[in-house]
Amino acid sequence: MVYRCIHKITGLIVIMLFVVAPDAAICKDNHVLKVTATAYNSKPSQTQGDPNLTAWGDRLAPGMKAIAVSRDLIDMGLTHGVKVRIDGLKGSYTVLDKLHKRWKRRIDIYMGDDVKAAKKWGKRKVTIRW
């Protein structure tokens, strides 16, 4: 009797995996959006207050893959901690900071203390996925 119950439960779990897993794959990158992307650094001249402290209270350190997002993107679901892929860049970036409310459809890519890299990046249109 116990074996039969365990066998049925195992069967249900396997069925659930096949039913749920495809839906999870479909939901990946549910949002795709073209935005303006700039870059920023942990420099006092580029921030208000502590250059390593984000608007959500996270601490930034060179090497982190983090972005700041405009407030309208937060309303679209790009909230604190969301992972974002940026077409043309490797890996995923985590939303850890917010931009001033004047910006719309904009992200700011964190580039540690490498000011040259940030200047080289400049301002460009990119597609983001989350």
Phi and psi in degrees as GROMACS dihedral restraints (atoms count N, CA, C in turn):
[ dihedral_restraints ]
;  ai    aj    ak    al  type     phi  dphi    fc
    3     4     5     6     1   -61.9    20    10
    4     5     6     7     1   -42.4    20    10
    6     7     8     9     1   -60.2    20    10
    7     8     9    10     1   -42.3    20    10
    9    10    11    12     1   -63.1    20    10
   10    11    12    13     1   -41.8    20    10
   12    13    14    15     1   -65.4    20    10
   13    14    15    16     1   -44.1    20    10
   15    16    17    18     1   -63.2    20    10
   16    17    18    19     1   -41.5    20    10
   18    19    20    21     1   -61.8    20    10
   19    20    21    22     1   -42.4    20    10
   21    22    23    24     1   -66.3    20    10
   22    23    24    25     1   -40.9    20    10
   24    25    26    27     1   -64.6    20    10
   25    26    27    28     1   -44.0    20    10
   27    28    29    30     1   -60.3    20    10
   28    29    30    31     1   -43.1    20    10
   30    31    32    33     1   -60.9    20    10
   31    32    33    34     1   -42.0    20    10
   33    34    35    36     1   -64.5    20    10
   34    35    36    37     1   -39.8    20    10
   36    37    38    39     1   -63.3    20    10
   37    38    39    40     1   -44.3    20    10
   39    40    41    42     1   -62.2    20    10
   40    41    42    43     1   -43.7    20    10
   42    43    44    45     1   -62.2    20    10
   43    44    45    46     1   -43.5    20    10
   45    46    47    48     1   -61.7    20    10
   46    47    48    49     1   -38.3    20    10
   48    49    50    51     1   -61.7    20    10
   49    50    51    52     1   -41.8    20    10
   51    52    53    54     1   -71.1    20    10
   52    53    54    55     1   -30.4    20    10
   54    55    56    57     1   -81.1    20    10
   55    56    57    58     1   -42.1    20    10
   57    58    59    60     1   -80.9    20    10
   58    59    60    61     1   -39.9    20    10
   60    61    62    63     1   -56.9    20    10
   61    62    63    64     1   -44.8    20    10
   63    64    65    66     1   -61.1    20    10
   64    65    66    67     1   -38.0    20    10
   66    67    68    69     1   -62.7    20    10
   67    68    69    70     1   -39.5    20    10
   69    70    71    72     1   -62.4    20    10
   70    71    72    73     1   -39.3    20    10
   72    73    74    75     1   -66.6    20    10
   73    74    75    76     1   -37.5    20    10
   75    76    77    78     1   -66.3    20    10
   76    77    78    79     1   -36.8    20    10
   78    79    80    81     1   -73.2    20    10
   79    80    81    82     1   -19.0    20    10
   81    82    83    84     1   -63.5    20    10
   82    83    84    85     1   136.5    20    10
   84    85    86    87     1    55.1    20    10
   85    86    87    88     1    44.0    20    10
   87    88    89    90     1   -62.9    20    10
   88    89    90    91     1   -27.3    20    10
   90    91    92    93     1  -114.5    20    10
   91    92    93    94     1   132.5    20    10
   93    94    95    96     1  -132.4    20    10
   94    95    96    97     1   131.3    20    10
   96    97    98    99     1  -149.8    20    10
   97    98    99   100     1   140.4    20    10
   99   100   101   102     1   -92.0    20    10
  100   101   102   103     1   128.6    20    10
  102   103   104   105     1  -136.4    20    10
  103   104   105   106     1   166.9    20    10
  105   106   107   108     1   -87.1    20    10
  106   107   108   109     1   133.1    20    10
  108   109   110   111     1  -121.5    20    10
  109   110   111   112     1   128.8    20    10
  111   112   113   114     1  -119.5    20    10
  112   113   114   115     1  -175.4    20    10
  114   115   116   117     1  -134.4    20    10
  115   116   117   118     1   153.3    20    10
  117   118   119   120     1  -141.6    20    10
  118   119   120   121     1   165.5    20    10
  120   121   122   123     1  -127.9    20    10
  121   122   123   124     1   169.3    20    10
  123   124   125   126     1   -88.3    20    10
  124   125   126   127     1    68.3    20    10
  126   127   128   129     1  -124.3    20    10
  127   128   129   130     1   135.6    20    10
  129   130   131   132     1   -53.6    20    10
  130   131   132   133     1   -33.4    20    10
  132   133   134   135     1   -69.4    20    10
  133   134   135   136     1   -16.4    20    10
  135   136   137   138     1  -102.7    20    10
  136   137   138   139     1    -0.8    20    10
  138   139   140   141     1  -137.9    20    10
  139   140   141   142     1   173.8    20    10
  141   142   143   144     1  -106.0    20    10
  142   143   144   145     1   122.5    20    10
  144   145   146   147     1    81.5    20    10
  145   146   147   148     1  -140.0    20    10
  147   148   149   150     1   -68.1    20    10
  148   149   150   151     1   116.5    20    10
  150   151   152   153     1   -68.6    20    10
  151   152   153   154     1   -12.9    20    10
  153   154   155   156     1  -101.0    20    10
  154   155   156   157     1     1.5    20    10
  156   157   158   159     1  -106.2    20    10
  157   158   159   160     1   126.3    20    10
  159   160   161   162     1   -87.4    20    10
  160   161   162   163     1   170.4    20    10
  162   163   164   165     1   -63.9    20    10
  163   164   165   166     1   -24.3    20    10
  165   166   167   168     1   -93.1    20    10
  166   167   168   169     1     1.3    20    10
  168   169   170   171     1    92.5    20    10
  169   170   171   172     1     6.8    20    10
  171   172   173   174     1   -80.1    20    10
  172   173   174   175     1   155.5    20    10
  174   175   176   177     1  -102.2    20    10
  175   176   177   178     1   127.2    20    10
  177   178   179   180     1   -92.1    20    10
  178   179   180   181     1   149.2    20    10
  180   181   182   183     1  -144.9    20    10
  181   182   183   184     1   143.0    20    10
  183   184   185   186     1   -49.6    20    10
  184   185   186   187     1   139.6    20    10
  186   187   188   189     1    99.1    20    10
  187   188   189   190     1   -18.0    20    10
  189   190   191   192     1   -71.6    20    10
  190   191   192   193     1   144.2    20    10
  192   193   194   195     1  -100.5    20    10
  193   194   195   196     1    92.7    20    10
  195   196   197   198     1  -131.5    20    10
  196   197   198   199     1   154.9    20    10
  198   199   200   201     1  -135.5    20    10
  199   200   201   202     1   156.4    20    10
  201   202   203   204     1  -106.3    20    10
  202   203   204   205     1   146.9    20    10
  204   205   206   207     1  -126.9    20    10
  205   206   207   208     1   151.1    20    10
  207   208   209   210     1   -71.4    20    10
  208   209   210   211     1   156.3    20    10
  210   211   212   213     1   -62.7    20    10
  211   212   213   214     1   -31.0    20    10
  213   214   215   216     1   -66.9    20    10
  214   215   216   217     1   -30.8    20    10
  216   217   218   219     1   -72.2    20    10
  217   218   219   220     1   -31.4    20    10
  219   220   221   222     1   -61.3    20    10
  220   221   222   223     1   -42.7    20    10
  222   223   224   225     1   -63.6    20    10
  223   224   225   226     1   -23.0    20    10
  225   226   227   228     1   -87.9    20    10
  226   227   228   229     1     0.9    20    10
  228   229   230   231     1   110.0    20    10
  229   230   231   232     1    -2.0    20    10
  231   232   233   234     1   -85.6    20    10
  232   233   234   235     1    70.2    20    10
  234   235   236   237     1   -95.3    20    10
  235   236   237   238     1   176.8    20    10
  237   238   239   240     1   -49.7    20    10
  238   239   240   241     1   127.4    20    10
  240   241   242   243     1    89.3    20    10
  241   242   243   244     1    -6.6    20    10
  243   244   245   246     1   -69.8    20    10
  244   245   246   247     1   138.7    20    10
  246   247   248   249     1   -88.4    20    10
  247   248   249   250     1   134.3    20    10
  249   250   251   252     1  -128.8    20    10
  250   251   252   253     1   136.5    20    10
  252   253   254   255     1  -103.1    20    10
  253   254   255   256     1   137.5    20    10
  255   256   257   258     1  -113.5    20    10
  256   257   258   259     1   116.5    20    10
  258   259   260   261     1   -54.5    20    10
  259   260   261   262     1   131.8    20    10
  261   262   263   264     1    95.9    20    10
  262   263   264   265     1   -12.6    20    10
  264   265   266   267     1  -116.5    20    10
  265   266   267   268     1   147.1    20    10
  267   268   269   270     1   -79.7    20    10
  268   269   270   271     1   146.6    20    10
  270   271   272   273     1    77.3    20    10
  271   272   273   274     1  -171.9    20    10
  273   274   275   276     1  -118.0    20    10
  274   275   276   277     1   153.6    20    10
  276   277   278   279     1  -115.4    20    10
  277   278   279   280     1   145.7    20    10
  279   280   281   282     1  -103.8    20    10
  280   281   282   283     1   134.4    20    10
  282   283   284   285     1   -72.4    20    10
  283   284   285   286     1   112.0    20    10
  285   286   287   288     1  -126.1    20    10
  286   287   288   289     1    -5.9    20    10
  288   289   290   291     1  -144.2    20    10
  289   290   291   292     1   162.1    20    10
  291   292   293   294     1  -119.8    20    10
  292   293   294   295     1   146.4    20    10
  294   295   296   297     1   -90.5    20    10
  295   296   297   298     1   165.6    20    10
  297   298   299   300     1   -58.8    20    10
  298   299   300   301     1   149.9    20    10
  300   301   302   303     1   -64.1    20    10
  301   302   303   304     1   -14.1    20    10
  303   304   305   306     1   -71.4    20    10
  304   305   306   307     1   -21.3    20    10
  306   307   308   309     1   -85.6    20    10
  307   308   309   310     1   145.1    20    10
  309   310   311   312     1  -130.7    20    10
  310   311   312   313     1   141.9    20    10
  312   313   314   315     1    45.9    20    10
  313   314   315   316     1    54.7    20    10
  315   316   317   318     1  -139.7    20    10
  316   317   318   319     1   143.2    20    10
  318   319   320   321     1  -125.1    20    10
  319   320   321   322     1   156.7    20    10
  321   322   323   324     1  -126.6    20    10
  322   323   324   325     1   118.8    20    10
  324   325   326   327     1   -89.9    20    10
  325   326   327   328     1   126.8    20    10
  327   328   329   330     1   -74.7    20    10
  328   329   330   331     1   128.3    20    10
  330   331   332   333     1  -125.2    20    10
  331   332   333   334     1    35.9    20    10
  333   334   335   336     1    57.7    20    10
  334   335   336   337     1  -130.1    20    10
  336   337   338   339     1  -109.8    20    10
  337   338   339   340     1    17.2    20    10
  339   340   341   342     1   -86.6    20    10
  340   341   342   343     1    85.6    20    10
  342   343   344   345     1   -64.0    20    10
  343   344   345   346     1   -36.9    20    10
  345   346   347   348     1   -60.8    20    10
  346   347   348   349     1   -43.8    20    10
  348   349   350   351     1   -63.6    20    10
  349   350   351   352     1   -40.6    20    10
  351   352   353   354     1   -64.8    20    10
  352   353   354   355     1   -42.2    20    10
  354   355   356   357     1   -67.0    20    10
  355   356   357   358     1   -39.5    20    10
  357   358   359   360     1   -63.0    20    10
  358   359   360   361     1   -39.4    20    10
  360   361   362   363     1   -60.8    20    10
  361   362   363   364     1   -46.6    20    10
  363   364   365   366     1    67.7    20    10
  364   365   366   367     1  -131.1    20    10
  366   367   368   369     1  -133.6    20    10
  367   368   369   370     1   126.1    20    10
  369   370   371   372     1  -152.3    20    10
  370   371   372   373     1   163.6    20    10
  372   373   374   375     1   -88.1    20    10
  373   374   375   376     1   134.8    20    10
  375   376   377   378     1  -137.4    20    10
  376   377   378   379     1   162.3    20    10
  378   379   380   381     1  -104.4    20    10
  379   380   381   382     1   131.0    20    10
  381   382   383   384     1  -114.2    20    10
  382   383   384   385     1   152.3    20    10
  384   385   386   387     1  -135.7    20    10
  385   386   387   388     1   135.3    20    10
